[in-house]
Amino acid sequence: MREKNIGLVLASFPLLERRGGPSTYLFNLKKGFQQTNVDDIFVESLKSSEDYYKKLNVASSYSIAHRVKRSLKQMLKKQLFKLFPKQYLKISLGYSSKNFKINGEKFLKLFEKFEENYKVSFMHFHSTVDLYSWLTSAKNTVPLILTSHSPYALHIEFAEYTKYSLEKFSSKSSAINFVVENIKNYYEKIDEIAFEKADCLVFACEDSMESYSKTWKRFDEIVARKKVIFIPTGTIPLSYGIDRDSFREKYNIPKDAFVVSYVGRHIAVKGYDLLCEAAEHVWKKNKNVYFLIAGKQEPLKGLKDNRWVEVGWTNDPGSVINASDVFALPDKATFFDLALLEVMSLAKPALVSYTGGNKFVARQSEGVIPFMDLTARALAEKILELSTYEREVLERLGKVNYDLYNSFYTVDAFAKRYREKMGKIFFDEDKM
């Protein structure tokens, strides 16, 4: 009964379409496996997408009493941090440690369930905390694979998020720095253990390792001892619900305006601040350039100008992108941005920072246009240059992207790449 070798790709989080990060990466991989009839690698999550969306719907309809209860909890957290920062830290880390053990036990049960009928040849985790959670409960010797999807190592990202959250509670820098530094040290140990214990590391491409190498001292040293493989990802094609002219009309954007779109989080690491600053430079030389922006306006806010159009959170990012002439992706650091692939599937040119996975795709297509210096002025100069292009030129560049997407970045192509790599390494198919 256990003769067949299989691989397990595991996650503690739900697999969600078009939410970005590892959640969507795994949704796409699973979809690709289904469409290409891969039956010996299973993508499994501890949380179902149905439960996620159910909770989302419930949250949107919470009663006033429930919202008051949530506000009181936030107030108590705020007071605890302000009065007893050490106790706040202890409770936070204790909660994390408890979650690791719970998830570790769940991963072990899932593994044992598959081991009843198959021989598990590898387990692939998609965050350092998930692999670490597995280690808290398991003692077996199954080969472990790790992919870390965050733009920076997770301990750096957690530290930045903690700092942002605590600054809402207090302006006391000493208390904030104390908690942030301890959170950073705690998760850095977890990152180190996960990377050290992994038998194999998977990145989308060599360029996607760039920000880890630059910001985490131990990264290069650990990676030098590891087997590293590169598997470029893929995504489901993006569609749109509203045509270009109708969408522009809806938001009072002239038909003849040159429109730059941006869809994503309003945070510094995604380069949102660079885009805001670049817009100010652009308008000094070309007043007919508009910026069409989707995503929640937090923590950073947009510009107060009728040529800066914020549509907020949207379930139809395709219409935003389709209404523009070029999509901007000014990441300051990135792993391998799925948004870029979605833009390509809509046959749009993309203006990207020359960093991380963006470098890899820019080398593949002239429709992915890099600005080489990570400054607002360099970004503005590229926008101004593109605004002089004839529509036919922009459409040709978009078509180049579309052709590359269809030949290389579909979920089927992604699944086949993944299965081929894993088959050679863990199923001994290179010896057959």
C-alpha positions, 0 to 999 in steps of 0.5 A, a space after each residue: 500500500 505504501 509503494 507509491 512515492 509522493 510529495 507534500 506541499 504544506 501551509 498553515 494558511 488558506 490557499 486563496 486566489 488573487 491574494 498574493 504571497 504564498 497563499 496565492 502561490 500555492 493556490 496557483 500551484 494546486 490549480 496547475 497540478 489539477 489541470 496537468 493531472 499531477 497525482 503524486 504531489 499534494 498541496 494541503 492547508 490547515 485552514 480552508 478557503 471556505 472558512 476564511 471567506 466565511 469569517 470575512 463575511 461574518 466580520 463585515 456584518 458584525 453587530 455594534 456590540 461586537 465591534 465595541 468588544 473588539 475596540 475594548 480588546 484593542 484598548 486593553 492591549 494598548 494599555 498593557 503595552 504602555 504600562 507593562 511593555 515586558 509583560 506585553 512582549 511575554 504574552 505576545 511571544 507566548 501566544 506565538 509559541 503556543 500556535 507553533 505547537 498547535 500547527 506542528 501537531 496538525 502537520 504531524 497528523 496530516 503527514 501520518 494520514 498520508 503515510 498510511 497509504 503512501 511513502 512521503 518523499 519530501 515535505 515543502 513548507 512555505 514559511 520559516 514559521 511553518 517549517 519550525 512548527 513542524 520541527 516542534 512535533 516531528 522527529 522523522 527524517 523526511 527531506 524538508 524543503 523551504 521557500 520563504 516568500 517575504 521580500 525580506 527575511 521574515 524576522 525583518 518583516 515582523 519587526 517592521 510590522 510590530 514597529 508600525 503597530 506599536 506606534 499606533 499605541 504609543 510614542 514612547 520610543 524606548 518601549 517600542 524599540 525594546 519590544 521590536 528588538 526582542 521580536 526581531 531576535 526571537 523570529 531571527 532564531 526561528 528563521 535560522 533554525 528553519 533554514 538550517 534544518 531545511 535539506 533544500 531551498 526553493 526560490 523563484 530565481 537567483 535574483 529573488 534571493 537578493 534582498 535576503 543576502 543584503 539584509 540578513 547577515 547569516 543568509 549567504 553563509 547558510 545558503 552556501 551549504 544548501 542545495 538550492 533550486 530555482 522554479 519560476 512561478 506562474 499565475 491564473 490570467 487576470 480578467 476585467 469587468 469594465 472596459 477601458 473607456 468606461 472605467 476612465 469615464 467612471 473616475 473622470 480620467 480623460 480618454 487622451 490622458 497617459 495613465 499609470 496604474 498601481 495595485 497593491 499595498 500602500 507600504 514603503 517596501 512596495 515602493 508606494 512612497 516612491 510612486 507618490 514622489 515620482 508623480 510630483 516630478 512628473 506633473 512638473 513636465 507633463 500635466 496630462 499624466 494620471 495615476 490610477 491606484 487600487 488598494 487600501 490607503 494604509 498605512 500610507 496615504 495618496 496625494 491630494 490631486 485630481 490626477 491621483 485617483 484612489 479607487 480603494 480595495 477592489 475585487 476587480 484589479 483587472 479593470 484598473 490595470 486595463 484602463 491604464 497605459 502602463 503598470 508601475 511596480 516600484 518594489 524596493 525589495 521583492 521575492 517574485 511579484 505575482 502582480 507582474 505576471 497578472 499584468 502580463 496576462 492582460 497584455 500591458 507593459 510594466 514599469 518595474 524597479 530593477 530588484 529581486 524577481 523583477 530583474 529576471 522577468 525584465 531580462 525575458 521581455 522588452 515589455 517589462 521596462 526597468 528603472 535602474 536607480 531606486 529613486 523617485 526621480 529615476 521612476 519619474 523620468 521613465 514615466 515621462 519617457 513612456 508617456 511620449 510613446 505612441 499607443 501602437 508601441 505600448 500595445 506592441 510591448 504589451 503583446 510581447 508580455 502577453 506572449 511570454 505569459 502564455 508560453 512560460 507563466 501559466 499555472 500549467 507551465 508552473 506545475 510542470 516545472 515544479 513536478 519535473 524538478 521534484 521528480 528528478 531530485 526526490 523521485 529519482 527520475 533522472 536515473 530512469 
